[in-house]
Each structure stands twice: as C-alpha cells, then as structure tokens.
C-alpha cells in the first residue's frame, strides 16, 4: 500500500475496496448533495490569524468532556453498520479509540452489540440513541448501554424520517445477509428487509418514532441517570430549548449531510449555537472534519471538541483497527502542528481572534 499522508486519501482506497452499495451508503448525502460538499467547503473559507514568537516547545491537547479526561478534542461519531467495512467493525473502532485515549460513540444501528463493544476492554464510550415507537425497546436499549459501562446518551433528533439518499434507492440498500443490527437481535428487530428502494428508509419508517419531541428528553431522564447530548441542533432557537429541557451538551450536526439537503455546513452554524449556549453547556461539532486545521477552526469558533465519522469508516475499510488508529494520530498531529504555528500551547489559548470567517470579511468591508 502506498504511503497515506492524510485522512482524505483513505476514501479513495476504500472506494476501490468496498462493494458499491456499501461505499455509496457510507459516502453519499441527501438529494443533490449540496450540503455534503458544503460541509467541507465551508471550512476552506475560514482563514487563520496566527501569532508568532511564542514558546510552543510544549503543547497540551488534553481536555475534559462531561467529566471524562481525554487526550485530545477529537472523538468518534456514531456510524452505523461498521462490519460492512471490516469484519471487526465497531470492535476495531472501540479498540482504536481507547488506545488513542478518546471517546467512541456507538450507533444504535451497530453490527456489534453494546456488550460486545464493552468486552474489548476499558474505554470511554457514549451510546447514540434513536427513539423507537415501542418505548419499551428504548428502555431496554438504554439499560443495556448503562450496564455495559457506556457513559452518556447521544440522542439523535434530526431523523424523524430518513432523508432521501438517492444512491441507496438506486442500490436498493439493505444490510448484507450475514450481518444484523446486534442491539436489536433479541428484540426481533435486527433484520432489514429488501425493498424496491432503500431498505433502511423502510426500516426507519416502520420503527422510529416521528412523534419525538422536546418533552421526550425529560422522559429519557426518568429512565436513565446518564447525561444526554442532543445531536442534530443547528439553530439558536433549538439551543435555547435544549438548555431548557436539561440537555448535558449539544452536538451541532446535520447528520453528515444525509438528512435535509441545503442546510448550512455545521461549521457555519456553530457560532450561532455557541453564542446562544453562553457557556451553560458544552457544544461539539460533527460534520466535514478532515484535517487538524478543521479541528482548530471549530475550537476557535467555540466548540469544546469535534466528532469524526466517515474518516473512521474509510480507514476501517482499508486497514481495520490500524487504519482508525492512524486517522486519529494524523488528526492529532495536524492539530498539534496548527496550534504550534498559530502560537497556542493549550486548547484554552485557541480563541476567536485566531480565525477570520466570511462574516468577519463582510463586516470589515462595510467599515
């Protein structure tokens, strides 16, 4: 294998290796895929204002998330059905995250169960939750995650129905027959039927609760003592409600551009959410992160950390656990380099003054 020098190179290699249906499922976005492109391109419009002549011989990237100390502000987002990428699937990802000293978030729709992931050894893990129509299923899922040592619930709130992913429709996407959604196996919900369009879309339409509302955060708090992160907030209005209903944190996310097309990039929504949060709860970013420079930009705009999804899937497909470890290490190294060249020796030194955004340029042009 040729030397891989950055995270993005894994995608090309994964495309060559994976079956078309699987690659398209991981890689594609909704409808015209405008937001999919914008999630990346919006980062390129944010520029640096580096400071110089600062002693950067020692750089500290450690941080704390919901009371848990981690080695860097780069965590793993929930990504479904990882055994389609590699036989070890979520187990490899969990081991890589633990070795990097960071957090892994396990998808509800994982092809390894919470107990299997727990069995790989110690690590800080969050559990991503979809709320099913049958609330008893939700109770059982949350209870099993708690018992398996998971430390928080990441409640996905932007998926009352599945976005229109045309690649999945063309491919008649369904889970390969040798795999199941392991967390639901005992509940007889682990299989996904073949349909004339997307088997996942049909599955979601049949199982996921469209009536989910803010009051359900309060309901979740009655069935678990775990902190609840609300994943999928992109506006100040919903930030206010998340705080009002007792969320422990917000993940600014557009579901990897797989739900509503023509929503802004998450990095473009971040400041609005951070301003409204006013430090009352941590705000994280999910979507489009491919470089350590992207991580720095998110931190400068007020994020407490970022979550990465597709880079994990593609590196897992190419080289299993070693691939995921390398992605985490490359992003860590790039963040350290960016901090050094910007004159920051710790995360708290990264400020809004270190970046220039579109809004800054517009403001200056009016002066």
N, C-alpha and C positions, 0 to 999 in steps of 0.2 A: 504494500500500500504506500502511495506517495505521502510525503510529509504533510500533515494537516497543520496549517498555521493559524486558522481562525475558525470560529464556530460555524459560520455560514457554509464553509466547504463541506461540512457533514451532509447538508441537504442534497447536494448533487450526487454524492456517493450513495446516500440512502435511496434516492430515486432509481438508481441503477440496480439496487439490490432487492428492493421490496416489490411485491406484486402491485400492479397498477391500482387495484381497488384500495389497498392498504395505504400506499403512498398518497393517493388522492384524498383519502379520508383525513389523514394527518395534515396535509399541506393546504387544502383548499379552504376558502372562505365562503361567505354567503353571496348569492346572486352575482352582481357584476364584479365583486371582489375589490371594490374601491377602497373600503376600509382596511382590507388586508394589506394593500400596498401602502396606504396612508399610515398604518401603524409603524411601518419602517421609515417612510419618507419624512414624517414629522420630526423624528429625531435629527435628521440631517439639516433641518432648518434652525436648530439650536446650536449656537456657537459659544466658544469659551472666552473668558476673560482671565487668563492665567496670571498669577502673581509670581514674582521671582525673588531671588536672593533670600530664600527661606531654607533653613536646615531641614532637609527631607531625608536624612540618613536613616530615620526610623519612622515607619508608617504603621499605624494601628487601624485595622479594618473591622475589629470585633464590635459587636453590637448586641442589643437585648431586644427580643421580640416576645411580648406578652409574659415577661418574666424569665424567659429562657435565653441563656447566653449562647450566641452562635459566632462562628469565626469570621463571618462576612455578611453584608446585607443582600446576599444573593441566595434565593431559596427556590425550591422546585414546585411548580404549579401542578394542580391536578390535571392529568391527561389520561383519557380512558384507554382501556384495552391494550396495554403495553406488550402483552405476549404476542400480538400481531407483529410487533417489531423485532422481538427476540424471545427465544424460549424462556429465558429467566425473567423477562418482563419487569414488573414492579419490584421484584425481589432484588434484581440488579440495581435498580434505581435507588432503592432504600439503602443498600449497602454503600453505594457511591456517595449518597447524601451524608450518611453517618461518618464516612471516612473523611469527608470534607468539613465536617463539623457544622452542618447546616440542616435546615428543615426540609422534609419531604411532605408534600400534601398528596394523599391517596385519593383517587377518584372513587366515587360511589360505583362507577361502571368499570371497575378494575377487573383484570383477569387473574388476580391473586387476592385472596381474602385478607381482611384485617389481621386475622390470626396468623396467616402465613407470613405476612409482612413483619409482624411482631417477632416471629420466630427467627428472623435473620440476625437478631441481636439488638443492642441498645441503639437508640437514636431518637431525635425529637421529630414527631410526626403529627400532622394535622389530618383530619378526615373531611373531605369535601362531600357535601350532602345535597342531593335532590330530594324534594319532598314529594312523596308518592300519595296517590289518592287514598290508599289504605294507611291511615296514620299508625296503625299497629306495626306495620312494616318499618316505619320511620323510627318508632320506639326501639324496636329490636336492633336496627342498624346502629343507632346511636349508642345503645347499651353495649353492643359488641365492640364498637370502637373504643369506648371508655375502658372496658375490661381488658382490651388488648394494649392499653397504655397510650392511646392517642391523646394529645394534649389540647386540642381545640377543634371546633367545627367551623369549616368554611362553607357557609350557606350560599349556594348559587341562586341568585334572584333574577337573572335575566333570561330564564328559559322556561316560561310557562308553556310554550310550544317551541319546537325546534326550528331554527332558521332554515331558509331554503338553500340547501347546499347542492348545487346542480350536478357537481361531479358525483356525489353519492347517488343521486337519482339516476344518472346515466349508467353508473356501475351496478345499480341495484344492490347497494351496500348492505351487507349483513355480516355478523360475526362468523369467522370460519368455524366449521362444524366441530373441530376438536377443542374449541375454547368455549367457556361460559363466563357470564358475569358472576364471579365467585361469591360476592357478598349476598347474592340473591338465590344461590343454588338451592339452599334448604327451603326457601320460600316459594319454590317452583316459578321463579321469575328470572332465571338465569339464561334462558334461551331467547333468541331473536329470530322471528320468522322471516323467511324470504318473501318479498312483496314485489309488485311491479315498479316500485320506485325505491325509496330508501327504507330499509328495514328498521334502522334506528329511529327515523321520523315516526314510523308507525308504532314502534315500541313506546316512544315518549308520549305520543298522543293517547295511547291506551293506559299508561301508568302514572305519568307525572301530573300533579295537582295544579290545574290552572287557576284555582281559587286562592292560591298562596298570596298572603298579604302581610302588611307590617305587623299585624297582631299575632302572626304566627311566630315571630321572634320571641314574643312573650310566652307563647305556648311551648316553644323549644326550651326556654329557660325553666319550665316546670318539669321537663323530663331529663335534663342534664345540668350538671354544675360546670361543664366545660365552657370556656369563653367562646363567643360566637362572632366570627368575622363575616361581614356581609360582602359577598363577592359579586360585582356587577354594577356598582354605583358609579355614575359619571357626571352627576349634577349636584349643585349646592342644595337644591330642594330635598333630594333624597339623602344627602349627607345630614341635613337637619333631622330628618325622620329617623335615620339610623341611630343618631345620638339619643333622640327622644325615646326610642324603643329599647335602648340598652345594649347596642352592639359594642363589642370589645375592640373592634377595629374595622376598617374599610379596605377592600381591595378594589382599586379603580381598574375596571376590566370591561372590555367589550367582547369577551368570550373568544379571544383570538380572531375577531372579525368574522365569527361563524354564525352570528345571530342576525342582528339588524344591520344591513349594509347602509353606507352613507352616514354612520355616526362618526364623530371625530376620532382620531387616534387617542389612545388612552393618555399619552404624554401631553396631548393638547387639553385634556380635561383635568389633569392633575392639580394644577394651581387653583382652579375653582373649588375643588373639593377640599384641598388643604386650607384655603382661606376660610371656608365655612366651618371646618373642623376646629380651628382655633386652638389646636393642641389638646383638645379634650379626649381624643383617641388617636391611635396611630393610623396613618394612611399608607397603603402599599400600592405598588403599580404592577400590573400584569399586561403583557402585550408588546411585541415588537423588539424586545431586548435581545440584541445580538453581539454587543460589544461592551467592554468595560466603560467606554466613553458614554454609552447609553445609561449605564447604572449611575455614573457620576451625575449626568444631566437630571435624572429622576430625583436623586438625593438633593441636588441643588434647588429643585423646584418643590421640595418639601416632603418627598416620600421617605418613609422610615426603612424602606427596603423594596426589593423587586422580586417577582416570581418569574421563572422561565419555564416554557412548555415545549414548543416544537424543537428547540435545540437538544433537549433531553431525548425526545423520541428519535430524532435523526441520528444522534450519536449512539444511542442504544441499538438502533438497527445496524449500524456499521460495525460497532466494536463492543457491544454489550456493556457490562459494568465499567470496563476500562474506558470506553468511549464517553460515558457520562462523567466519570472522574475527570477526564481530560477537558471536557467542556467547562466544568466547574472551575478547574485550575486555570484554564485560559482566561475566563472572565475575571477571576480573582487577580491574575497577573496584570491584565489590562486595566482593571480598576486601580491597582496599586500604582501603575505607571502614570495613569491620568492624574491621580492625586498628587504624585511627586511633581509632575510637570505643571500642575496648577497651583502648587505651593500649599498643599493641605497634608497635614501629618496624621489627622484623625477624622472620622466621619463628621464630628460636630463642627469642624472647621470648614466643611463644604457649605457654602451659602449661596443665596440667590444672586449675590454680586459676582459669582464666578461664571454666570452664563448670560447670553443675550438671546431673547426669543423674538418671534415675529411681532408680538405686541410691544416689546421694547423699541423695535425699529420703527413701528408706526408712530409710537409716542414721540420719539425723537424727531421724526420727520415733520411733526406738527409744531415743534418748538420754533 
